[in-house]
Amino acid sequence: QVQLLESGGGLVQAGGSLRLSCVASGRTFSHYAMGWFRQAPGKEREFVAAIRLSSDRTYYADSVKGRFTISRDNAKNTVYLQMNSLKREDTAIYYCVADEPPLGWTPTIRSDYDYWGRGTQVTVSS
């Protein structure tokens, strides 16, 4: 069974940085896609970023492009989300996701991911 464990969330001032980590276990992930979604209070869960572990191709939501960077360490089965220039609107619970991309996989679609972590809280204060 695949398990995803997030860490690295916390409280940071606007303009600051945080790095989230997600460690995956339970399977060989070399052909997987992994990424992050987030959910702010009262809002829908939304796509943040994703990476295909076999090709290193990355995908980002427009709201985080240029500020967030997703990367991976295959040897550690770990995906990172480096978040810079944080804004109050980045406050949310961040969820790590993973799946083996089928044909026609769309990285921004929640239902295209079978595996979800429990989330880590990121709070950005002004």
ROSE-4610 file (N, C-alpha, C; in Angstrom, 1 decimal, always signed):
// ROSE-4610
residu = [Q/Q/Q/V/V/V/Q/Q/Q/L/L/L/L/L/L/E/E/E/S/S/S/G/G/G/G/G/G/G/G/G/L/L/L/V/V/V/Q/Q/Q/A/A/A/G/G/G/G/G/G/S/S/S/L/L/L/R/R/R/L/L/L/S/S/S/C/C/C/V/V/V/A/A/A/S/S/S/G/G/G/R/R/R/T/T/T/F/F/F/S/S/S/H/H/H/Y/Y/Y/A/A/A/M/M/M/G/G/G/W/W/W/F/F/F/R/R/R/Q/Q/Q/A/A/A/P/P/P/G/G/G/K/K/K/E/E/E/R/R/R/E/E/E/F/F/F/V/V/V/A/A/A/A/A/A/I/I/I/R/R/R/L/L/L/S/S/S/S/S/S/D/D/D/R/R/R/T/T/T/Y/Y/Y/Y/Y/Y/A/A/A/D/D/D/S/S/S/V/V/V/K/K/K/G/G/G/R/R/R/F/F/F/T/T/T/I/I/I/S/S/S/R/R/R/D/D/D/N/N/N/A/A/A/K/K/K/N/N/N/T/T/T/V/V/V/Y/Y/Y/L/L/L/Q/Q/Q/M/M/M/N/N/N/S/S/S/L/L/L/K/K/K/R/R/R/E/E/E/D/D/D/T/T/T/A/A/A/I/I/I/Y/Y/Y/Y/Y/Y/C/C/C/V/V/V/A/A/A/D/D/D/E/E/E/P/P/P/P/P/P/L/L/L/G/G/G/W/W/W/T/T/T/P/P/P/T/T/T/I/I/I/R/R/R/S/S/S/D/D/D/Y/Y/Y/D/D/D/Y/Y/Y/W/W/W/G/G/G/R/R/R/G/G/G/T/T/T/Q/Q/Q/V/V/V/T/T/T/V/V/V/S/S/S/S/S/S]
num = [1/1/1/2/2/2/3/3/3/4/4/4/5/5/5/6/6/6/7/7/7/8/8/8/9/9/9/10/10/10/11/11/11/12/12/12/13/13/13/14/14/14/15/15/15/16/16/16/17/17/17/18/18/18/19/19/19/20/20/20/21/21/21/22/22/22/23/23/23/24/24/24/25/25/25/26/26/26/27/27/27/28/28/28/29/29/29/30/30/30/31/31/31/32/32/32/33/33/33/34/34/34/35/35/35/36/36/36/37/37/37/38/38/38/39/39/39/40/40/40/41/41/41/42/42/42/43/43/43/44/44/44/45/45/45/46/46/46/47/47/47/48/48/48/49/49/49/50/50/50/51/51/51/52/52/52/53/53/53/54/54/54/55/55/55/56/56/56/57/57/57/58/58/58/59/59/59/60/60/60/61/61/61/62/62/62/63/63/63/64/64/64/65/65/65/66/66/66/67/67/67/68/68/68/69/69/69/70/70/70/71/71/71/72/72/72/73/73/73/74/74/74/75/75/75/76/76/76/77/77/77/78/78/78/79/79/79/80/80/80/81/81/81/82/82/82/83/83/83/84/84/84/85/85/85/86/86/86/87/87/87/88/88/88/89/89/89/90/90/90/91/91/91/92/92/92/93/93/93/94/94/94/95/95/95/96/96/96/97/97/97/98/98/98/99/99/99/100/100/100/101/101/101/102/102/102/103/103/103/104/104/104/105/105/105/106/106/106/107/107/107/108/108/108/109/109/109/110/110/110/111/111/111/112/112/112/113/113/113/114/114/114/115/115/115/116/116/116/117/117/117/118/118/118/119/119/119/120/120/120/121/121/121/122/122/122/123/123/123/124/124/124/125/125/125/126/126/126]
x = [+0.8/+0.0/+0.9/+0.6/+1.3/+1.0/+2.0/+1.9/+2.7/+2.1/+2.7/+2.8/+3.9/+4.1/+4.7/+3.9/+4.4/+5.0/+5.9/+6.5/+7.0/+7.3/+7.9/+6.9/+5.7/+4.7/+5.0/+4.4/+4.6/+4.0/+4.5/+4.1/+5.2/+5.0/+6.0/+5.4/+6.3/+5.8/+5.7/+4.9/+4.8/+6.1/+6.5/+7.8/+8.8/+8.5/+9.4/+9.3/+10.0/+10.1/+9.9/+9.4/+9.3/+9.6/+10.1/+10.2/+9.4/+8.5/+7.7/+8.4/+8.3/+8.8/+7.7/+7.8/+6.9/+7.6/+7.6/+8.3/+7.3/+7.5/+6.6/+7.2/+6.3/+6.7/+5.7/+6.1/+5.1/+5.2/+6.0/+6.0/+7.3/+7.6/+8.6/+8.0/+8.6/+7.9/+8.6/+9.5/+10.2/+9.3/+8.2/+7.3/+6.1/+6.1/+5.0/+5.1/+4.0/+3.9/+3.6/+4.2/+3.9/+3.7/+3.0/+2.8/+2.1/+1.6/+1.0/-0.3/-1.3/-2.6/-2.6/-3.5/-3.7/-5.2/-5.6/-6.9/-7.0/-7.5/-7.6/-9.0/-9.2/-10.5/-11.6/-12.7/-13.8/-13.6/-12.5/-12.2/-12.1/-12.2/-12.0/-10.5/-10.2/-8.9/-8.3/-7.1/-6.6/-5.2/-4.9/-3.6/-2.6/-1.4/-0.2/+0.9/+1.4/+2.5/+2.6/+3.3/+3.5/+4.7/+5.2/+6.5/+6.3/+6.8/+6.8/+8.2/+8.3/+9.5/+10.4/+9.8/+10.6/+11.3/+10.7/+11.2/+11.6/+11.2/+11.5/+10.6/+9.7/+8.8/+8.0/+7.9/+7.1/+6.0/+5.0/+3.8/+3.5/+3.0/+2.7/+1.3/+0.7/-0.5/+0.0/-0.7/-0.3/+0.0/-0.8/-0.7/+0.7/+1.4/+2.7/+3.9/+3.7/+4.8/+5.8/+7.0/+8.1/+8.4/+7.5/+7.7/+8.0/+7.3/+7.4/+8.2/+9.0/+9.7/+9.5/+9.1/+9.0/+10.2/+10.7/+11.8/+11.7/+12.6/+12.5/+13.9/+13.9/+15.1/+14.6/+14.9/+14.3/+15.0/+16.2/+16.9/+16.2/+15.6/+14.9/+13.4/+12.9/+11.5/+10.8/+11.4/+11.0/+10.8/+9.7/+9.4/+9.4/+9.9/+10.0/+9.2/+8.7/+8.1/+8.8/+9.7/+10.3/+9.4/+9.0/+8.0/+8.7/+8.9/+9.5/+8.5/+8.8/+8.0/+6.5/+6.4/+5.1/+4.1/+2.9/+1.8/+0.8/+0.0/-1.1/-2.0/-2.3/-3.2/-2.6/-1.3/-0.8/-1.1/-1.7/-2.2/-3.1/-2.8/-3.7/-3.1/-3.8/-3.3/-2.8/-1.5/-0.9/-0.8/-1.3/-1.4/-0.5/+0.3/+1.1/+0.3/+0.5/-0.3/+0.7/+0.2/+1.0/+0.1/+0.6/-0.1/+0.7/+0.4/+1.0/+0.2/+0.8/+0.0/-0.5/-1.9/-2.4/-2.3/-2.8/-2.8/-3.8/-3.5/-4.3/-4.3/-3.3/-3.2/-3.1/-3.9/-3.9/-3.4/-2.3/-1.7/-2.6/-3.4/-4.2/-5.5/-5.8/-7.1/-7.0/-7.8/-7.7/-7.9/-8.9/-9.3/-8.2/-7.2/-6.2/-5.1/-5.3/-4.3/-5.0/-4.5/-5.0/-4.6/-3.4/-2.8/-2.6/-3.0/-3.0/-2.4/-1.6/-1.1/-2.1/-1.8/-2.8/-2.7/-1.7/-1.6/-0.7/-0.2/+0.6/+0.2/+0.0/-0.5/+0.6/+0.3/+1.2/+0.4/+0.9/+0.2/+1.2/+0.7/+1.5/+0.9/+1.6/+1.1/+1.6/+0.9/+1.3/+2.2]
y = [-1.2/+0.0/+1.2/+2.2/+3.4/+4.3/+4.9/+5.9/+7.1/+8.2/+9.5/+10.3/+10.8/+11.5/+12.8/+13.9/+15.3/+15.8/+16.8/+17.5/+18.9/+19.7/+21.0/+22.2/+22.0/+23.1/+23.9/+25.0/+25.9/+27.3/+28.2/+29.6/+30.4/+31.2/+32.1/+33.4/+34.4/+35.8/+35.9/+36.8/+37.0/+37.5/+36.9/+37.1/+36.1/+35.3/+34.2/+33.0/+31.9/+30.7/+29.5/+28.4/+27.1/+26.1/+24.9/+23.8/+22.6/+22.1/+20.9/+19.7/+18.6/+17.3/+16.3/+15.3/+14.2/+12.9/+12.1/+10.8/+9.7/+9.0/+7.9/+6.6/+5.7/+4.3/+3.3/+2.1/+1.0/+0.5/+1.2/+0.8/+1.4/+0.9/+1.6/+2.7/+3.9/+5.1/+5.7/+5.0/+5.6/+6.0/+5.4/+5.7/+6.5/+7.0/+7.7/+9.2/+9.9/+11.3/+11.7/+12.7/+13.1/+14.6/+15.1/+16.5/+17.0/+18.2/+18.9/+19.6/+19.4/+20.2/+20.9/+21.9/+22.7/+23.0/+23.2/+23.6/+24.7/+25.8/+26.9/+26.8/+27.4/+27.4/+27.9/+27.1/+27.6/+27.5/+27.0/+26.9/+25.5/+25.3/+24.0/+23.6/+22.3/+21.8/+22.1/+22.7/+23.1/+22.6/+22.4/+21.9/+23.0/+22.6/+23.5/+23.2/+21.9/+21.5/+20.0/+19.6/+18.1/+17.9/+16.7/+16.3/+14.8/+14.5/+13.1/+12.6/+11.6/+11.1/+10.5/+10.0/+9.4/+10.4/+11.6/+12.5/+13.9/+14.1/+15.4/+16.5/+16.2/+17.2/+17.8/+19.1/+19.7/+20.5/+20.7/+21.4/+22.3/+23.5/+24.5/+25.2/+25.5/+26.4/+27.8/+28.6/+29.9/+30.8/+30.5/+31.3/+31.1/+30.1/+29.8/+29.8/+29.9/+29.9/+31.0/+30.7/+31.7/+31.8/+31.3/+31.3/+30.0/+28.9/+27.6/+26.7/+25.8/+24.8/+23.4/+22.5/+21.1/+20.4/+19.5/+18.7/+17.3/+16.4/+15.0/+14.4/+13.5/+12.7/+11.3/+10.6/+9.3/+8.3/+8.5/+7.6/+7.6/+8.7/+8.8/+8.7/+8.5/+8.5/+9.7/+10.8/+12.1/+13.1/+13.9/+15.0/+16.3/+17.4/+18.6/+19.7/+20.6/+21.8/+23.0/+23.7/+24.9/+26.1/+26.8/+27.9/+29.2/+30.0/+31.3/+32.5/+33.6/+34.8/+34.5/+33.9/+33.4/+34.6/+34.4/+35.4/+34.8/+35.7/+35.3/+34.3/+34.5/+33.6/+32.2/+32.0/+30.7/+29.9/+30.5/+29.8/+28.7/+27.5/+26.3/+25.1/+24.0/+22.7/+22.1/+21.7/+21.2/+19.7/+19.1/+17.6/+17.1/+16.1/+15.4/+14.3/+14.2/+13.2/+12.4/+11.2/+10.4/+9.5/+9.1/+8.1/+7.7/+6.6/+6.2/+6.7/+7.7/+8.4/+7.5/+7.5/+6.7/+7.5/+6.9/+7.7/+8.9/+10.0/+11.1/+11.8/+11.4/+12.0/+13.5/+14.1/+15.6/+15.9/+16.6/+16.8/+17.6/+18.4/+19.4/+18.8/+17.5/+16.9/+16.1/+16.4/+15.7/+14.2/+13.8/+12.4/+11.6/+12.3/+11.5/+11.0/+11.3/+10.8/+9.9/+8.7/+7.7/+7.8/+8.4/+8.4/+9.8/+10.0/+11.3/+11.2/+12.2/+12.2/+12.9/+13.0/+13.6/+15.1/+15.7/+17.2/+17.8/+18.9/+19.7/+21.2/+21.8/+23.2/+24.2/+25.1/+26.3/+27.5/+28.4/+29.6/+30.8/+31.7/+32.9/+34.1/+34.8/+35.9/+37.2/+38.3/+39.5/+40.3]
z = [+0.0/+0.0/+0.0/-0.9/-1.0/+0.2/+0.8/+1.9/+1.5/+1.8/+1.5/+2.8/+3.2/+4.5/+4.2/+4.5/+4.3/+5.6/+5.3/+6.5/+5.9/+6.9/+6.5/+6.6/+6.9/+7.0/+8.2/+8.4/+9.5/+9.3/+10.2/+10.2/+9.6/+8.7/+8.1/+7.7/+7.8/+7.4/+5.9/+5.4/+4.0/+3.4/+2.3/+1.7/+2.0/+3.0/+3.5/+2.6/+3.1/+2.3/+3.3/+2.7/+3.3/+2.3/+2.8/+1.9/+2.5/+1.7/+2.0/+1.5/+2.2/+1.8/+1.8/+0.9/+0.9/+0.6/+1.6/+1.5/+1.1/+0.0/-0.4/-0.1/+0.3/+0.6/+0.1/-0.1/-0.4/-1.8/-2.7/-4.1/-4.7/-5.9/-6.7/-7.5/-7.3/-7.8/-9.1/-9.7/-10.8/-12.0/-12.1/-13.3/-12.8/-11.6/-11.0/-11.3/-11.1/-11.0/-9.6/-9.1/-7.7/-7.7/-6.7/-6.7/-5.5/-5.6/-4.4/-4.8/-3.9/-4.0/-2.7/-2.6/-1.4/-1.3/+0.0/+0.3/+1.4/+1.0/+2.0/+2.6/+3.8/+4.4/+3.5/+3.4/+2.6/+1.1/+0.7/-0.8/-1.3/-2.6/-3.2/-3.1/-3.1/-3.1/-4.6/-4.7/-6.0/-6.2/-7.5/-7.9/-7.7/-7.2/-7.0/-8.0/-8.0/-8.8/-8.9/-10.0/-10.1/-10.9/-10.8/-11.5/-11.9/-13.1/-13.6/-13.2/-12.4/-11.9/-13.0/-14.0/-15.1/-16.0/-16.1/-17.1/-16.5/-15.2/-14.6/-15.1/-15.9/-16.5/-15.3/-15.2/-14.1/-14.6/-13.7/-14.0/-12.8/-13.1/-12.0/-12.3/-11.2/-11.3/-11.6/-12.3/-12.6/-11.4/-10.3/-9.1/-8.4/-8.7/-8.0/-8.9/-10.2/-11.2/-10.8/-10.9/-10.6/-9.1/-8.2/-6.8/-6.2/-6.7/-6.1/-7.1/-6.6/-7.4/-6.8/-7.7/-7.3/-7.8/-7.0/-7.3/-6.7/-7.0/-6.5/-6.3/-5.3/-5.1/-5.2/-6.3/-6.5/-5.5/-5.2/-4.3/-2.9/-2.6/-1.3/-1.4/-2.6/-2.8/-2.2/-2.4/-1.8/-2.9/-2.7/-3.6/-2.7/-3.2/-2.4/-3.1/-2.3/-2.8/-2.1/-2.9/-2.4/-2.6/-1.6/-1.7/-1.3/-2.2/-2.0/-2.2/-1.6/-1.8/-1.4/-0.3/+0.1/+0.4/+0.0/+0.2/+1.2/+1.7/+2.6/+2.0/+0.7/+0.0/-0.3/+0.1/+0.0/+1.2/+2.2/+3.4/+3.1/+3.5/+3.2/+3.8/+3.7/+4.0/+2.7/+2.6/+1.4/+1.5/+0.4/+0.3/-0.7/-0.4/-1.4/-2.1/-3.4/-4.2/-5.0/-5.4/-6.3/-7.1/-8.3/-9.1/-10.3/-10.9/-12.1/-13.3/-14.0/-15.0/-16.1/-16.3/-17.4/-18.6/-19.8/-21.0/-20.8/-21.3/-21.1/-19.8/-19.0/-17.6/-17.7/-16.7/-16.6/-15.2/-15.1/-13.7/-12.8/-13.4/-12.5/-12.0/-12.4/-12.1/-10.8/-9.8/-8.5/-8.7/-9.5/-9.6/-10.3/-10.9/-11.6/-10.6/-9.4/-8.3/-7.4/-7.3/-6.4/-4.9/-4.8/-3.4/-2.9/-1.6/-1.0/+0.4/+0.7/+2.1/+3.0/+4.3/+5.2/+5.2/+4.7/+4.6/+5.7/+5.3/+6.3/+6.1/+7.3/+7.3/+7.0/+6.1/+5.8/+6.1/+7.0/+7.4/+7.1/+6.3/+6.0/+6.6/+7.4/+8.2/+7.5/+7.7/+7.1/+8.0]
